[in-house]
Amino acid sequence: MYYFSKTIPVDFDRAVDLVKDALKQEGMGVMTEMDLQSAFKHKLDRDFRRYRVLGACHPQVAFDILQIDDKAAVMFPCNVIVQEREAGEVEVSAVDPLAMFLMVHSPKAKEIALYASTMMQRVINHL
């Protein structure tokens, strides 16, 4: 599977805050934030559930993978999505960095990807 996912029984805004806190605990920051509900309404005049994409990055992981392949940044950032589900639940899903960085063919890249994958799994488990 290319992602980790968990449904949590909190409201949407609280879920976004919890994700940001969990990322911070792992030394990651949110580099980008996309509100797809607003974007779809504004650009397409279409209604959509609350859906936020947080582009997370761990500076050391980013630096290390770029030492191996200077094009690896095309796969940055590690996206985490927060989306409303029925019955007041919120689903949080995060890309598995292992799935992304295995395209960089290097034993060192695999080591970095495994480290990042473990980190992202801890983020989801923390919620």
QUIVENZI-V265693 format. One record per helix or strand of 3 or more residues. SS is the DSSP state (H for helix, E for strand). FROM is the first residue (numbers start at 1). TO is the last residue. If there is no record, write none. Layout:
ss: {SS SS}
from: {FROM FROM}
to: {TO TO}
This chain:
ss: {E H E H E H H E H E H H}
from: {3 12 29 36 51 59 72 78 86 90 97 107}
to: {8 25 35 44 57 68 75 84 88 95 101 126}
